[in-house]
Amino acid sequence: PLQSSQVSFQGSCLLQAIYMSIITLSAVGLGAFTPVTESGMIFGAFMMLFGSAALVDLVGSTEPMMQSHAYELREEHTEEALQKLRENTWGGEEGKDQVSEIEFLRFALISQNLIKDREIDNIMKAFQSLRPVNGKIPLAVLEAAVKHDKDHQESAESLAGK
């Protein structure tokens, strides 16, 4: 039987050839071994192409898995949001079988996992603190509130910097 030190390719033993194949396929290419003949260069070039294609295939195969996971999360959030609509936990009319525009917006944002339910509650509380009349506030009130928040933040940052 042949031993690894007896098998020779371009003056390299079998173990060195396996090592070179692994570093070439993994795109590491440390340069510890370099081909010295034309056939070795051709073999190395094919190994590099094969390694690159294998890497692209590996990365590409993870995308459907990620999409599947994202779909499962959306499905989970969608069911939770539907249940909240069914239980009337968002302050809709009792016993109603229709969804308002604001409830649909809330449902869509939550089911797409773009925002958490409690964050929407905080937004709604902030809106109510502006004392809306018939569900509306003047734009000037919103602008003043934004300016007040900005001034408050700048003041807090300057105190923290001192």
N, C-alpha and C positions, 0 to 999 in steps of 0.2 A: 504494500500500500504506500501511496505517496504521502509524505508529510508536508505540512504547510510551507516549510522552508525549502522543500524541493520543487514546488510548483512555482514557475517563474513566468512573469509577464512583464516585459520591459525591465527586467532585472529586479522586479519586486516580488515578494513572497505573497501567498494567498491572503494572509492576514492584512498586509499592507494594501492589497487590492480591495478587500472588503472595507477597510477603513476609508480608503479614497472614495469608494462608491458612496458610502454613507455621508461623508462631508460634502460630496458633490451634489447628491440628491437633496440634502437638507439645505442647500444653497449657502452653506457656511464657507466652503472652499478655502481652507486655511492656508493653502499653498505649501503644505508640508511635503506633498507629492505632486509633481507636475509631469504631464506626459512628455516623453522625449522622442517618440516616433510619430509618424503620420497616422498610423492606425490607432495609436493611443490617443492622439488628439481628436480623431473622428469619434472614437468610443466615448471620450470625455464630453465632447459636444452633445452627443445623443443622450448621455446621462444627464447633462445639465438641462436639456430640453424636457426630458422625461420628468426630472425633479421639479422643474417649474410648472409643468402641466399638472403634476400630482398635487402641488401646493395650491394651485388655482382651484382644482377640483375639491380639495379639502375645505378651503375657505368658502367656496360656493355651496358646499353641502350644508354648511351651518346656517345659511340664510333661511331655508324653509323651516328649519327647526325654530329659529327665532320668530319667524312669522307665525308659526303654530302657537308658540308660547304667548305672543301678543294677542292672538285671536282668543285664546283661552281666558286671558285676563279680561279682555273686552266683554266676553260672554258672561263672565262672573259679575263684572260691574253692571252690565246691562240687566241681569236678573235682579241684582240688589236694587237698582234704580226702579225697575218695574214694580218690585215688591213695595217700595216706599210709596209709589203712586197708588197702588192697590189699597194700602193701609191708610192713605190720606195723611201721611206724616208731614207733608209740605204745606199744610194750611189751605188746601183746596176746599171746595164746598163738600159737605157731608153727603155721602151716598151718590156722588156724581159719577157718571160714566164717561165723562169727557175730560180732555186735558187742555189746560190753558196754554197760551204762548209761553209764558214764563216757566210753567211747569215742564213744557217740552224742552225749552232751552236748558233747564236744570238737568233734566233726564239725559239729554244729549251730552252735556259736558261731563257728567258723572259716568255715564256708560262708556265714554271714550277714555276714561281715566285721565282727563285733562285737569280736573279739580276735585277736591274732596267735598263731601256734603257739608262738613263743618265750616269750610272756607266760604262756601256760598252763604251759609247762615251768618257768618261774620260780615260779609258784603251786604246782606240784607239788613242787618242791624245798623251798619254804617249809613245805609240809605235812610232808614227810619229815623236816625239821629238828626238828619237834615230836615226833619218835619215836612214830609211831602204833603201836598194837598191834591186829592183825587189821584194819587199815585204818581205825581210829578213834582219836580223841584225846578226853580228857575236856574238857568245856566250860571248866572252870577253867583248863586249860592254855592254851586259846585266849584266854581273857580276860586271863590274865597276860601272854601274848605281845603282845596289843594294847596293854595298859597300858605294857609295857616300850617298845614302839615309840613310843607317844605321849610318854612321858617323855623318850626319847632325842631325839625331834624338837624338843620344847620346849627341851631343853638346848642343842641345836645352834642353835636360833633365838636364844636368849638370848646365846650366845657370839658369834654373828654380829652382834648388835645392839650389842655393847660396843665 
